[in-house]
């Protein structure tokens, strides 16, 4: 099975040796997105809801570059540095996804790249 890198300028460029996403067959594996503004490459640092919107907008851009949409995402993993942000991130996620919601894990971590408070990765199935 061949792999194909997915890239869009509408989401932040990778900050390391990885792709924004990789297609393997009919499955697209997203790298984690933190709340980086794609134009400036700077961390959006406001309230957690604003940061979550930036992350979901980045995921949306990558999903569209892969020929899909957020509706095609089957699994999401959310990494939070503070679980007290859980409810606010849930509320934002509900604005981006409809039933049936993707499967999901939420994990508290001690740190994230660039000092972000939130990172989300995903798996999308197309075709």
N, C-alpha and C positions, 0 to 999 in steps of 0.2 A: 504494500500500500504506500502510495506517495503522500508526502506532506506538502502543503502549500501555505506559505506565510500570508497573513492578511494584514494590510496596512491602510490607514486613512490619515490624512492631514487634519481631519475633523476631531481626532482624539490625540492625546499627547503622544509624542514619540517615546519609544522605549528608553529607559534611563540605564539600561544595562544590556548584556548580550542575550536578548530575547525578542520575540515578536509580539505585537499587540495581540495576535491570535494566530492559531494554526489550524488549518482544515486537514483532517485525516478521514478520508471517505466522506460520509454524510454528517460527520460530527465536527464542530468547531470548538476548540478549547481556548478560552480567553485568558490572557495573563491578567493578574490583578491590576485594577485601576484604583489609583488614589485621586483625591480631588485636585488634579492639575489642570490648569487652564491650557487648552491645546495651542492657543496663539502665543502665549508668553512663556509657557513651561513652568510657570510659578504656581505654587500651592495656593488654592483658594482657602483662605482661613477666615471663616466667619462663624456662624452658628452651625451646629452639626447638620441641620436640615439643608442649609445652603450647600454644604460640602457633599452631602449625600446626593443632592440634585446634580451637582457637577459630575460625580462618579457615574450615576445612572445615565446622564447625557453622553458621557464618554463610552459607556458600554453600548448604548444605542447606536452611536456612530460606527463602532467596530462591527456590531451585528449587521448593520446595513451594508458596510463595505464587504462583508462576507456573503451578501445576497439574502439576508434574512431580516428578522426584526426581533424586538424583545419578546414577542409572542412565541418565538421559536426556542427560547431559552428553557432548558429542562431542569437545570440545577444552578443555584447561586450559593456562593460561600461568602459570608460577611465576616470581616475581621475588625474588631473594635478594640481600642485601647482602654475604653471605659464602658462597661455594660450599662451604665446609667443612660447612655445614648440609644439603647435598644429600642425604646418606644418611638423616639423621634425618627429613627431610620426606618422602622416599620411603616410609619405614616407616609414617609416619602415613597417607599417601595410600592405602597398601595396605589400611588398616583401613576406609576409606570407599568404595572402588571395587572392583568385581569385574571379571573378564574378560568381555567384551573391554574393556580399559581405554581411557579416552579418549586421543585424540592429545594430545601435550604438548610444550611448549617450556619450558626453564628458562633464565633469563637473569640474570646477575649485574649489579646496578645499584649506583651509588654512594650512593644515598639513596632513602628512601621517606617518605611522609607520616607526620608525628608521630614520626619516628625509628624506625619499625617496621623489623624485619629481614626481613620476609616480606610479600609481597602476592600474591594469586592472583585471576585473572579467568577467565572460562569462557564457553563457548557451548553452549547446550542446544537440542536439537531435540525438539519435541513433536508429537503427532498422527501 
